[in-house]
Amino acid sequence: MSRTRTAMLAALALVAGASGTALAADPGAVGTAAVPCTVDYKVQNQWDTGFTAAVTVTNQGAAKSSWAVKWSYAGNQKVTNGWNAKISQSGADVTAGNETYNGTLATGGSVSFGFQGSYSGTNALPAAFTLDGVTCNVDDGGGGPTDPTDPGPTGPKVDNPYSGAKVYVNPEWSAKAAAEPGGSRIAGQPTGVWLDRIAAINGVNGGMGLRDHLDEALTQKGSGELVVQLVIYNLPGRDCAALASNGELGPTELGRYRTEYIDPIAAILADPKYGSLRIVTTIEIDSLPNLVTNTGSRPTATPQCDVMKANGNYVKGVGYALGKLGDVANVYNYIDAGHHGWIGWDDNFAASATVMKEAATSEGATVNDVHGFIANTANYSALKENNFTINDSVGGKSVRESKWVDWNRYTDELSFAQGFRSQLVTAGFNSGVGMLIDTSRNGWGGSARPTGPGATTDVDTYVNGGRYDRRIHVGNWCNQSGAGLGERPQASPAAGIDAYVWMKPPGESDGSSSAIPNDEGKGFDRMCDPTYTGNPRNGNNLSGALPGAPLSGHWFSAQFQQLMQNAYPAL
């Protein structure tokens, strides 16, 4: 739970003396005075030795061309780095002054900044603030904790929500898995709950709605900690480059997305009944990277993606979702970060991080609303390729020159996720952000799994002979033949990685092999047709898709059986 302290000053209640000391004014004037400033200080994330905080200053006094906010800590807190303000500290006293670009603070205007700090022992909230020397008294608002060290009933957000916690097992998916021959071996694994249309909030065709899942989660939780994984997936003009996962909202229906989709979800998640759950939201799979890779003059561009870049509704929608859901104290937002075979190239890497920062600071959101990012959701990129590295050469040619790698900077998802995490911090996200990697279908085990490097005849033979990922092309994404379950869900598996997760439930189709009329807004994408010979996004190769697939999200028994058969580690 984010801890917060709102400090407000009645204009005539306190005035600054010549020495800077706050002097009490006529107490009889307090009740009728205007409020000249508000300082809202929130501890967003906290761990054993550090924390991040967000501060919003609202000015109700005369307009300012520069400003400075000051406070003092009662403990040993130290500010280590900040953003959107010049922050200095002397002993316990902290001063945050404007940057050159945000010094203007109009009457009624607000400005926000944030920082990371260290501490030991307790991390008490500051007792008072000043704005340009005017002291702001603390007002708990009657509904919050009166003890500044009290984080409230659920405590501050933890650094890694998966640490020390069970993860919710979706009983609807579990039942389908258990009904399959051999499926009981994995039916108890946690998977994501996909809210892929407005109707999913209340349940589709008699199925469980969001409240049903959260109520069941409370039962599964018991006396310990439990993570619930939700996929927020209903942007206007959704997935502009893949028809199989098109959604119900048209490119311009941002208003419906806000009021009919995000707002109702946020209201349910904010119910105090669910305050003890750790709710992980993965935000809008397959959206923001499209604005980089599939627009403009690129050969992979689509008219639909050009529309979404021009109208800004992907950026606005993601920003709105982050802000609204991030306001819920026990929600942990993770933005979709594509996968290495999408944004691992030089042209895409930094540009994608920049677009994500743009979204995370739009529609009222800030980087403090972002707990982390998720890679490889609903994709097949191998977690770790052990038989070759990006630095290898064969016959004087770099692995990057092989047809498979094709000048990508990364060969697998783990190295990509760790590298992209660093790029995201460079782009302006908090240094404590964590990564999730979806391992639900990237195991590539079974009898065809290579046991060592390929022959050094040439660089292509070397890479193709050793790679675990056996897709025809790294751009193939639909119901891939030969795929297997990957690493089982687990917390803190590698540096910078919060968890391996099965966000995409194994056995749910990526898209139909042929056109199927439906009322779900889902189109037919030829990349799901095993006879399709491809497009520029997959190097004009065969799609590699399994035949006989149903609509995306529907149960696909043949795929489920294949995933179990080719699981790595084996079941």
C-alpha positions as CSV (number, residue, x, y, z in Angstrom):
1,M,0.0,0.0,0.0
2,S,1.4,3.4,-0.9
3,R,1.8,5.6,2.2
4,T,0.7,9.1,1.8
5,R,0.9,12.4,3.7
6,T,-1.0,15.4,2.4
7,A,0.1,18.7,3.9
8,M,-2.1,21.8,3.6
9,L,-1.8,25.3,4.9
10,A,-4.6,27.8,5.5
11,A,-3.3,31.1,4.1
12,L,-3.8,33.1,7.2
13,A,-3.1,30.3,9.7
14,L,0.6,30.5,9.4
15,V,3.0,33.0,7.8
16,A,6.7,33.0,7.5
17,G,8.7,35.3,9.7
18,A,11.8,37.1,8.6
19,S,13.9,34.3,10.0
20,G,12.0,31.7,8.0
21,T,10.3,30.4,11.2
22,A,6.6,29.7,10.8
23,L,4.6,32.1,13.0
24,A,1.0,31.5,14.0
25,A,-1.5,34.0,12.7
26,D,-4.8,35.0,14.2
27,P,-6.5,31.6,15.0
28,G,-9.9,33.1,14.3
29,A,-8.9,33.5,10.7
30,V,-8.2,29.9,10.1
31,G,-11.7,28.7,9.3
32,T,-12.2,31.2,6.5
33,A,-8.8,31.2,4.9
34,A,-8.0,29.8,1.5
35,V,-5.5,26.9,1.1
36,P,-2.4,28.2,-0.6
37,C,-0.6,24.9,-1.1
38,T,-0.9,21.2,-0.9
39,V,2.1,18.8,-0.8
40,D,1.2,15.1,-1.4
41,Y,4.1,12.8,-0.4
42,K,3.7,9.1,-1.2
43,V,6.0,6.2,-0.5
44,Q,5.4,4.1,-3.6
45,N,7.7,1.2,-3.1
46,Q,9.7,0.1,-0.1
47,W,12.2,-2.7,0.6
48,D,14.6,-3.5,3.4
49,T,17.1,-0.7,2.8
50,G,15.5,1.7,0.3
51,F,12.3,3.2,-1.1
52,T,10.9,5.4,-3.8
53,A,8.6,8.3,-3.2
54,A,6.4,10.6,-5.4
55,V,5.7,14.2,-4.4
56,T,3.0,16.4,-6.0
57,V,2.9,20.1,-5.2
58,T,-0.3,22.1,-5.8
59,N,-0.1,25.9,-5.6
60,Q,-3.2,27.9,-4.7
61,G,-1.3,31.1,-4.0
62,A,0.2,33.6,-6.5
63,A,1.7,32.2,-9.6
64,K,5.4,31.3,-9.4
65,S,8.2,31.3,-11.9
66,S,10.3,29.1,-9.6
67,W,9.7,27.0,-6.4
68,A,11.3,25.0,-3.7
69,V,9.8,22.4,-1.4
70,K,11.6,21.6,1.9
71,W,11.1,18.9,4.5
72,S,13.1,17.1,7.2
73,Y,13.3,13.5,8.1
74,A,13.1,12.2,11.6
75,G,15.2,9.1,10.8
76,N,18.3,8.4,8.7
77,Q,16.7,8.6,5.3
78,K,19.0,9.7,2.5
79,V,17.9,10.8,-1.0
80,T,20.1,8.9,-3.5
81,N,18.7,10.2,-6.8
82,G,15.7,12.1,-8.1
83,W,13.8,13.2,-11.2
84,N,11.9,16.3,-12.3
85,A,13.5,18.3,-9.5
86,K,16.9,19.3,-8.3
87,I,17.1,17.6,-4.9
88,S,19.8,18.3,-2.3
89,Q,20.2,17.2,1.3
90,S,22.0,18.5,4.4
91,G,21.7,16.2,7.3
92,A,18.0,15.5,7.8
93,D,16.9,18.5,5.7
94,V,15.9,18.0,2.1
95,T,15.3,20.7,-0.5
96,A,13.6,20.0,-3.9
97,G,13.8,22.9,-6.4
98,N,12.4,23.2,-9.8
99,E,14.3,22.2,-13.0
100,T,14.6,24.8,-15.8
101,Y,11.6,23.2,-17.6
102,N,9.1,23.1,-14.7
103,G,9.7,26.3,-12.7
104,T,6.3,27.8,-13.7
105,L,3.7,27.0,-11.2
106,A,0.4,28.7,-11.9
107,T,-2.3,29.4,-9.4
108,G,-4.2,26.1,-9.1
109,G,-1.3,24.3,-10.9
110,S,0.5,21.2,-9.8
111,V,4.0,19.8,-10.4
112,S,5.3,16.3,-9.6
113,F,8.7,14.9,-8.9
114,G,10.1,11.8,-7.4
115,F,13.2,10.2,-5.9
116,Q,14.8,7.1,-4.6
117,G,16.2,7.0,-1.0
118,S,17.9,4.7,1.5
119,Y,17.1,4.1,5.1
120,S,17.5,1.7,8.0
121,G,15.2,1.0,10.8
122,T,11.9,2.8,10.2
123,N,11.0,5.0,7.3
124,A,8.7,7.6,9.0
125,L,6.9,10.1,6.8
126,P,8.0,13.7,7.1
127,A,6.0,15.6,9.6
128,A,5.8,19.0,7.7
129,F,6.7,20.7,4.5
130,T,7.3,24.2,3.3
131,L,6.7,25.7,-0.2
132,D,8.9,28.7,-0.7
133,G,9.2,29.2,3.0
134,V,5.5,28.8,3.9
135,T,5.0,26.0,6.3
136,C,2.3,23.4,5.4
137,N,0.7,21.8,8.3
138,V,-0.2,18.1,8.2
139,D,-3.8,17.1,7.6
140,D,-4.5,13.4,7.7
141,G,-7.9,14.0,6.3
142,G,-9.7,12.1,8.9
143,G,-9.5,8.8,7.1
144,G,-5.8,7.9,7.1
145,P,-3.4,6.8,9.8
146,T,-2.5,9.5,12.3
147,D,0.8,7.9,13.1
148,P,3.2,8.9,10.3
149,T,5.1,5.6,10.6
150,D,1.9,3.6,10.2
151,P,1.6,2.4,6.5
152,G,-2.0,1.4,6.9
153,P,-3.5,-2.1,7.2
154,T,-1.7,-3.7,4.2
155,G,1.7,-1.9,4.5
156,P,3.8,-0.3,1.7
157,K,4.3,-2.0,-1.6
158,V,7.1,-4.6,-1.6
159,D,10.0,-4.5,-4.0
160,N,9.0,-7.8,-5.6
161,P,5.4,-8.8,-5.2
162,Y,6.2,-12.5,-6.0
163,S,8.7,-12.8,-3.2
164,G,7.4,-14.9,-0.4
165,A,3.9,-15.2,-2.0
166,K,1.8,-17.9,-3.6
167,V,0.3,-17.1,-7.0
168,Y,-3.4,-17.5,-7.9
169,V,-4.4,-20.7,-9.7
170,N,-7.3,-19.9,-12.1
171,P,-9.9,-22.6,-11.4
172,E,-11.4,-22.3,-14.9
173,W,-8.0,-22.9,-16.6
174,S,-7.1,-25.5,-14.0
175,A,-10.2,-27.6,-14.7
176,K,-9.5,-27.6,-18.5
177,A,-5.9,-28.6,-17.9
178,A,-6.9,-31.4,-15.5
179,A,-9.5,-32.7,-18.0
180,E,-6.7,-33.4,-20.5
181,P,-4.8,-36.7,-20.4
182,G,-1.7,-36.0,-18.3
183,G,-2.9,-32.5,-17.6
184,S,-3.1,-33.0,-13.8
185,R,0.7,-32.6,-13.8
186,I,0.4,-28.9,-14.4
187,A,-3.2,-28.1,-13.5
188,G,-2.0,-26.5,-10.2
189,Q,0.2,-24.0,-11.9
190,P,-0.7,-20.2,-11.6
191,T,-1.7,-18.5,-14.9
192,G,-2.9,-15.0,-15.8
193,V,-6.6,-14.0,-15.9
194,W,-7.2,-12.2,-19.2
195,L,-9.7,-9.3,-19.2
196,D,-9.8,-9.1,-23.0
197,R,-13.2,-7.3,-23.4
198,I,-15.6,-5.3,-21.3
199,A,-17.9,-8.3,-20.7
200,A,-15.0,-10.2,-19.1
201,I,-15.3,-7.9,-16.1
202,N,-18.6,-9.5,-15.1
203,G,-17.9,-12.9,-16.7
204,V,-18.6,-14.3,-20.2
205,N,-21.1,-17.0,-20.9
206,G,-21.6,-17.8,-17.2
207,G,-17.9,-17.8,-16.5
208,M,-16.1,-16.2,-13.6
209,G,-15.9,-12.4,-13.6
210,L,-13.2,-10.3,-11.9
211,R,-14.9,-10.3,-8.5
212,D,-15.3,-14.0,-8.7
213,H,-11.6,-14.4,-9.3
214,L,-10.6,-12.0,-6.5
215,D,-13.0,-13.8,-4.1
216,E,-11.5,-17.1,-5.0
217,A,-8.0,-15.6,-4.5
218,L,-8.9,-14.6,-1.0
219,T,-9.8,-18.3,-0.3
220,Q,-6.6,-19.5,-1.8
221,K,-4.6,-16.9,0.1
222,G,-5.2,-18.2,3.6
223,S,-3.0,-16.5,6.1
224,G,0.0,-16.0,3.7
225,E,0.6,-13.6,0.8
226,L,-0.9,-14.2,-2.6
227,V,-0.4,-12.6,-6.0
228,V,-3.3,-12.4,-8.5
229,Q,-2.2,-11.9,-12.2
230,L,-4.5,-9.9,-14.4
231,V,-4.0,-9.0,-18.1
232,I,-5.4,-5.6,-19.0
233,Y,-6.1,-6.1,-22.7
234,N,-8.7,-4.1,-24.5
235,L,-7.1,-1.0,-26.1
236,P,-8.9,0.9,-28.9
237,G,-7.7,-0.5,-32.2
238,R,-6.0,-3.3,-30.3
239,D,-3.0,-5.2,-31.8
240,C,-2.9,-3.2,-35.0
241,A,-0.5,-5.6,-36.7
242,A,-2.2,-9.0,-35.9
243,L,-5.9,-9.6,-36.8
244,A,-6.3,-12.7,-34.6
245,S,-6.2,-10.6,-31.5
246,N,-8.2,-7.6,-32.7
247,G,-10.5,-6.3,-30.0
248,E,-14.0,-4.9,-29.6
249,L,-13.1,-1.2,-29.5
250,G,-12.5,0.8,-32.6
251,P,-9.4,3.1,-33.0
252,T,-11.2,6.2,-31.7
253,E,-13.1,4.7,-28.8
254,L,-10.8,5.8,-26.1
255,G,-13.7,7.2,-24.1
256,R,-15.3,3.8,-23.8
257,Y,-12.0,2.2,-22.9
258,R,-11.7,4.7,-20.0
259,T,-15.3,4.6,-18.7
260,E,-16.6,1.1,-19.6
261,Y,-13.4,-0.8,-19.1
262,I,-10.6,0.7,-17.0
263,D,-12.8,2.6,-14.5
264,P,-14.9,-0.4,-13.5
265,I,-11.8,-2.6,-13.1
266,A,-10.2,0.1,-11.0
267,A,-13.3,0.4,-8.8
268,I,-13.3,-3.4,-8.1
269,L,-9.6,-3.6,-7.4
270,A,-10.0,-0.7,-5.0
271,D,-12.6,-2.5,-2.9
272,P,-11.0,-2.7,0.6
273,K,-12.2,-6.4,0.7
274,Y,-9.3,-7.2,-1.6
275,G,-6.7,-5.0,0.1
276,S,-4.7,-7.9,1.3
277,L,-4.0,-9.3,-2.2
278,R,-1.0,-8.4,-4.3
279,I,-2.6,-7.6,-7.6
280,V,-0.2,-7.7,-10.6
281,T,-1.6,-6.1,-13.7
282,T,0.1,-6.6,-17.0
283,I,-0.8,-3.7,-19.2
284,E,-1.9,-4.1,-22.9
285,I,0.1,-6.8,-24.5
286,D,1.3,-6.2,-28.1
287,S,0.6,-2.5,-28.2
288,L,3.3,0.2,-27.7
289,P,6.1,-1.5,-29.7
290,N,3.8,-1.5,-32.7
291,L,4.2,2.3,-32.7
292,V,7.9,1.9,-33.3
293,T,8.2,-1.2,-35.6
294,N,5.0,-1.2,-37.7
295,T,4.5,2.4,-38.7
296,G,5.8,4.9,-41.2
297,S,8.1,3.8,-44.1
298,R,9.1,0.5,-42.5
299,P,8.4,-2.5,-44.7
300,T,6.5,-4.0,-41.7
301,A,4.1,-1.0,-41.4
302,T,0.4,-1.4,-41.4
303,P,-2.3,1.3,-42.1
304,Q,-3.9,0.4,-38.7
305,C,-0.7,1.0,-36.8
306,D,-0.2,4.3,-38.6
307,V,-3.7,5.3,-37.4
308,M,-2.9,4.4,-33.8
309,K,0.3,6.3,-33.8
310,A,-1.4,9.4,-35.3
311,N,-4.3,9.5,-32.9
312,G,-2.2,8.7,-29.8
313,N,-4.8,6.4,-28.3
314,Y,-2.3,3.6,-27.5
315,V,-0.2,6.0,-25.5
316,K,-3.2,7.7,-23.9
317,G,-4.9,4.4,-23.1
318,V,-1.9,2.9,-21.5
319,G,-1.2,6.1,-19.5
320,Y,-4.8,6.2,-18.3
321,A,-4.7,2.5,-17.2
322,L,-1.4,3.0,-15.4
323,G,-2.7,6.1,-13.6
324,K,-6.1,4.7,-12.5
325,L,-4.9,1.3,-11.6
326,G,-1.7,2.7,-10.0
327,D,-3.9,4.7,-7.6
328,V,-4.9,1.4,-6.0
329,A,-2.5,0.8,-3.1
330,N,-2.0,-3.0,-3.7
331,V,-1.8,-3.0,-7.5
332,Y,1.6,-3.6,-9.2
333,N,1.6,-2.4,-12.8
334,Y,3.8,-4.2,-15.4
335,I,3.9,-2.8,-19.0
336,D,4.3,-5.2,-21.9
337,A,7.8,-5.0,-23.3
338,G,7.4,-7.2,-26.4
339,H,10.2,-9.8,-26.8
340,H,13.8,-10.0,-28.1
341,G,12.6,-11.0,-31.6
342,W,10.6,-7.8,-31.8
343,I,12.4,-5.0,-30.3
344,G,15.9,-6.4,-29.8
345,W,17.3,-4.7,-32.9
346,D,19.1,-1.4,-32.6
347,D,16.5,0.6,-34.5
348,N,13.7,-0.7,-32.1
349,F,15.4,-1.0,-28.7
350,A,15.8,2.5,-27.3
351,A,12.9,3.8,-29.4
352,S,10.5,1.4,-27.7
353,A,11.7,2.4,-24.2
354,T,11.1,6.0,-25.1
355,V,7.5,5.3,-26.3
356,M,6.9,3.4,-23.0
357,K,8.2,6.4,-21.0
358,E,5.8,8.7,-23.0
359,A,2.9,6.5,-22.2
360,A,3.9,6.2,-18.5
361,T,3.8,10.0,-18.2
362,S,0.6,10.7,-20.1
363,E,-3.0,11.0,-18.9
364,G,-1.9,11.7,-15.3
365,A,0.4,8.7,-14.9
366,T,3.9,8.9,-13.6
367,V,6.8,6.5,-13.7
368,N,5.9,5.7,-10.1
369,D,2.8,4.0,-11.4
370,V,5.1,1.5,-13.1
371,H,6.4,-1.4,-11.0
372,G,8.0,-3.2,-13.9
373,F,7.7,-4.7,-17.4
374,I,6.9,-8.1,-18.8
375,A,8.6,-9.8,-21.8
376,N,7.6,-12.7,-24.1
377,T,3.9,-12.8,-23.2
378,A,2.1,-15.0,-25.7
379,N,5.4,-15.6,-27.5
380,Y,7.9,-18.4,-27.9
381,S,11.4,-16.9,-27.7
382,A,13.7,-19.3,-25.8
383,L,14.6,-18.2,-22.3
384,K,18.3,-19.0,-22.7
385,E,20.3,-20.1,-25.7
386,N,23.3,-22.0,-24.3
387,N,24.9,-23.3,-27.5
388,F,25.9,-19.9,-29.0
389,T,26.3,-16.3,-27.9
390,I,25.9,-13.0,-29.7
391,N,29.7,-12.6,-29.5
392,D,30.6,-15.9,-31.3
393,S,32.1,-15.9,-34.9
394,V,32.4,-18.7,-37.4
395,G,34.5,-18.4,-40.5
396,G,35.0,-14.7,-39.9
397,K,31.3,-14.0,-39.6
398,S,29.6,-12.9,-36.4
399,V,26.6,-14.8,-35.1
400,R,24.7,-11.5,-35.7
401,E,25.1,-12.1,-39.4
402,S,23.3,-15.4,-39.3
403,K,19.9,-15.6,-41.0
404,W,18.3,-16.5,-37.6
405,V,19.8,-13.7,-35.5
406,D,19.7,-11.2,-38.4
407,W,21.7,-8.5,-36.7
408,N,19.7,-8.6,-33.5
409,R,21.6,-7.6,-30.3
410,Y,20.1,-10.6,-28.4
411,T,19.7,-14.3,-28.8
412,D,17.3,-15.1,-26.0
413,E,14.7,-13.6,-23.6
414,L,16.7,-13.5,-20.4
415,S,19.6,-11.5,-21.8
416,F,17.1,-9.2,-23.6
417,A,15.0,-8.6,-20.5
418,Q,18.0,-7.7,-18.4
419,G,19.4,-5.5,-21.2
420,F,16.0,-3.8,-21.8
421,R,15.6,-3.2,-18.1
422,S,18.8,-1.1,-18.1
423,Q,17.5,0.8,-21.2
424,L,14.2,1.6,-19.5
425,V,16.1,3.0,-16.5
426,T,18.1,5.1,-18.9
427,A,14.9,6.3,-20.4
428,G,13.7,7.6,-17.0
429,F,12.0,4.7,-15.2
430,N,12.8,4.1,-11.6
431,S,16.0,2.1,-11.0
432,G,14.1,-0.5,-9.0
433,V,11.8,-1.7,-11.8
434,G,11.6,-5.5,-12.2
435,M,11.0,-7.7,-15.2
436,L,8.7,-10.6,-15.7
437,I,9.3,-13.2,-18.4
438,D,6.5,-15.4,-19.7
439,T,7.8,-18.9,-20.0
440,S,4.5,-20.6,-20.7
441,R,5.5,-21.9,-24.2
442,N,9.2,-21.3,-24.7
443,G,10.7,-24.5,-23.4
444,W,11.5,-26.1,-26.8
445,G,12.2,-29.5,-25.2
446,G,11.5,-33.0,-26.5
447,S,13.7,-35.3,-28.7
448,A,14.5,-32.5,-31.2
449,R,16.2,-30.3,-28.6
450,P,19.9,-29.8,-29.5
451,T,22.4,-31.2,-27.0
452,G,25.3,-29.0,-28.1
453,P,26.5,-26.4,-30.6
454,G,26.0,-26.8,-34.3
455,A,28.8,-27.6,-36.7
456,T,31.2,-24.8,-37.6
457,T,30.8,-25.3,-41.3
458,D,29.4,-21.7,-41.5
459,V,27.6,-19.3,-39.2
460,D,24.1,-20.4,-40.3
461,T,24.9,-24.1,-39.7
462,Y,26.4,-23.2,-36.3
463,V,23.4,-21.3,-35.1
464,N,20.7,-23.5,-36.6
465,G,22.3,-26.6,-35.3
466,G,22.5,-25.3,-31.8
467,R,19.5,-23.2,-31.2
468,Y,16.7,-24.5,-28.9
469,D,14.1,-22.2,-30.5
470,R,13.0,-24.3,-33.5
471,R,10.6,-21.8,-35.2
472,I,11.1,-21.3,-38.9
473,H,11.6,-17.6,-38.2
474,V,11.8,-15.5,-35.0
475,G,8.8,-13.4,-36.3
476,N,6.4,-16.4,-36.1
477,W,4.0,-16.1,-33.2
478,C,0.9,-18.2,-33.8
479,N,0.4,-21.7,-32.3
480,Q,4.0,-22.7,-33.1
481,S,4.7,-26.3,-34.0
482,G,7.2,-28.0,-31.8
483,A,6.9,-25.6,-28.8
484,G,6.9,-26.8,-25.2
485,L,6.2,-25.6,-21.7
486,G,9.1,-23.5,-20.3
487,E,10.4,-22.9,-16.8
488,R,7.7,-23.3,-14.2
489,P,6.5,-20.1,-12.5
490,Q,9.0,-19.0,-9.9
491,A,10.0,-15.8,-8.0
492,S,13.4,-14.1,-8.3
493,P,15.0,-16.5,-10.7
494,A,17.7,-14.2,-12.0
495,A,19.2,-10.7,-11.6
496,G,16.6,-8.0,-12.3
497,I,13.9,-10.6,-12.9
498,D,10.9,-10.5,-10.5
499,A,9.5,-13.8,-11.7
500,Y,9.1,-16.3,-14.5
501,V,5.3,-16.5,-15.1
502,W,2.7,-18.3,-17.2
503,M,0.8,-15.2,-18.0
504,K,-0.6,-16.7,-21.3
505,P,-2.3,-19.9,-20.1
506,P,-0.9,-22.9,-21.9
507,G,-3.6,-24.5,-24.1
508,E,-5.3,-21.2,-25.1
509,S,-5.0,-20.7,-28.9
510,D,-3.2,-17.7,-30.3
511,G,-5.6,-17.5,-33.2
512,S,-7.7,-19.6,-35.6
513,S,-6.2,-21.6,-38.5
514,S,-9.0,-20.4,-40.8
515,A,-11.7,-17.7,-40.7
516,I,-14.3,-18.3,-37.9
517,P,-17.3,-16.0,-37.6
518,N,-17.5,-14.7,-34.0
519,D,-18.9,-11.9,-31.8
520,E,-15.6,-11.3,-30.0
521,G,-14.2,-8.8,-32.5
522,K,-11.4,-11.3,-33.5
523,G,-10.3,-11.5,-37.1
524,F,-8.5,-14.1,-39.1
525,D,-4.7,-13.7,-39.3
526,R,-2.9,-15.6,-42.0
527,M,0.0,-16.1,-39.6
528,C,-2.2,-18.7,-37.9
529,D,-2.7,-20.6,-41.2
530,P,-0.1,-23.4,-41.6
531,T,-0.2,-22.9,-45.4
532,Y,0.6,-19.2,-45.3
533,T,4.0,-18.3,-46.9
534,G,4.5,-15.2,-44.8
535,N,5.1,-11.4,-45.0
536,P,8.0,-9.0,-44.3
537,R,7.5,-9.4,-40.5
538,N,8.5,-13.0,-40.7
539,G,10.9,-12.8,-43.6
540,N,8.3,-14.2,-46.0
541,N,8.6,-17.7,-44.5
542,L,6.0,-20.3,-43.7
543,S,4.0,-19.4,-40.6
544,G,4.9,-22.6,-38.6
545,A,1.4,-22.7,-37.1
546,L,-0.4,-25.8,-36.0
547,P,-3.5,-26.8,-38.0
548,G,-7.0,-27.0,-36.6
549,A,-6.7,-24.1,-34.2
550,P,-9.8,-22.3,-32.7
551,L,-10.2,-18.6,-32.0
552,S,-7.6,-16.8,-29.9
553,G,-8.2,-17.6,-26.2
554,H,-10.3,-20.7,-26.9
555,W,-9.0,-24.1,-25.7
556,F,-6.8,-25.9,-28.2
557,S,-6.2,-29.5,-27.0
558,A,-3.6,-30.4,-29.6
559,Q,-1.5,-27.5,-28.6
560,F,-1.8,-28.3,-24.9
561,Q,-0.7,-31.9,-25.5
562,Q,2.3,-30.7,-27.6
563,L,3.3,-28.2,-24.9
564,M,3.4,-30.9,-22.3
565,Q,5.2,-33.4,-24.6
566,N,8.0,-30.9,-25.4
567,A,8.2,-29.3,-21.9
568,Y,11.7,-28.2,-20.8
569,P,12.4,-28.9,-18.0
570,A,10.5,-32.1,-18.8
571,L,7.3,-32.9,-16.8
